[in-house]
Amino acid sequence: MRDAVVAEFVREGTQNWKSADGALVYLNRKLFASMKPGVDPAAACEILRSNGFDFVVETKPSATKLAAWVREQEQMAEGVLPESLDGWLPEKVRELFVVSEQHVPGVRGA
């Protein structure tokens, strides 16, 4: 059902609308980063550190912190975006992580 709702938002070219009972239906974008399958966490930590991403490394790489960093880059970019969400990441880091987004419909009561 989510895909159908998102497709309707895209078709209509809108980000939100009011339902008949006054509830606000909106599209919420979420951005995620995750380590690719088979990546050795220790090697990922070393590559992240050597590429200036120390803040992403705890005892293991933090995909949550990496996603937050990508969101910050996007906010600071003021409309000038790379071709893909991982475009801000150095190549070695892109080899380890997938950056993706998900649009999730939401409803706020009337």
C-alpha positions, 0 to 999 in steps of 0.5 A: 500500500505504501508504494501506491500512496507514494506513487499517488503523491508523485502523480499529483506532484504534491507533498501533502493533502488534507483528508475529508475529515481534516487529517493531514496526509503527508510524505515523509522522507527517510535516509539510511546508510548501511554497511554492504553485505560481506564487509569486514567491520574492522577494515571498514573502521580503518577505511573510514578513519583514513578518509576523515570519518572518525566520528562514524566509528565507535567499536564498529562503524555507525551507519546511523551516524553516516546517514546523519552526516549525509543528511547534513551535507544535503542540508548545507548543499542548498539544492546543489546535490550530487548524482546519487546520495552517496556522492559526498562519500569518498570512493573507498567509503562508497565501496563499503556502504549503501546510502538509500532513502525511503518515502513513507506516508504519514497522517496527522490527526485533524 
